[in-house]
Amino acid sequence: MARTELPPFVCSYAGDRLAGVDEVGRGPLAGPVVTAAVILDPTRPVPGLADSKKLTEKRRERLFEQIQEQALAWSVGRCEVEEIDRLNIYQATMLAMERAVAGLPMAPEYVLVDGNRCPRWSWPSEPVVKGDGRVACISAASIIAKVVRDREMVALDAQYPGYGLAGHKGYPTAAHLQALEDLGLTPIHRRSFRPVQSALERVGENRTGTQQDPAKSESLDYPTDLFPESV
């Protein structure tokens, strides 16, 4: 069955302070969730913007530099593993988006958010389903967020070898799940996520580095990691 293409998005806002927001890292078992907000400059368009997942790494890196140089404003927001475990991944993602917009050096007049729900915030906004492939400023935000998070996961791979973080970026690949079974958990693993909880029960902590007190971590009552189906 052929996939139905969504129609071009038409925004009711026609000014220059339009911010696009997107997130990266909602599904991984490890690392932060990272968001970005970007206000593009209408007089300096960035050719080739697209959903970051559909671009090669080399192309993303090139566009990352262009967006930073040519956008009117950009900002990165994030929630760390501890916040994800405490809040749940949905609430943490909404908070990280709010942080990204709040961090813009230029206040936006309107905000477009990738997906079908916006955080509860003070900025006039609307969600755009598959916006990272339909709206330039959301595409730019997706590229900024992905490059920032990917670079961080490569750095964390050196700090926590054996898990393959540089390759899968924390997502639940077969190799990552096997590494959890072989090595146990690190401080950057999301203990509220079910595969990580299961590995904690069977294997425990990886004690090759500085670790959280396992008795403390096992006693925490974390919320479920399941993202609401409607979101």
Protein Blocks (a to p, Z undefined) as FASTA:
>chain_A
ZZddddddddfbfcfbdccdddehklpmgdcdddddddddfklccehiacfklpcfklmm
mmmmmmmmmmmbdcdddddfklmmmnopklmmmmmmmmmmmmpmbdcfbdcdedjbdcdd
fbdcdddehklmmbmklmmmmmmmmmmmmmmmmmmmmmmghjlmmmnnopacfklmmmmm
mnopafkbcfkbmklmmmmmmnopafkbccddfklmmmpccddfbdcfkZZ
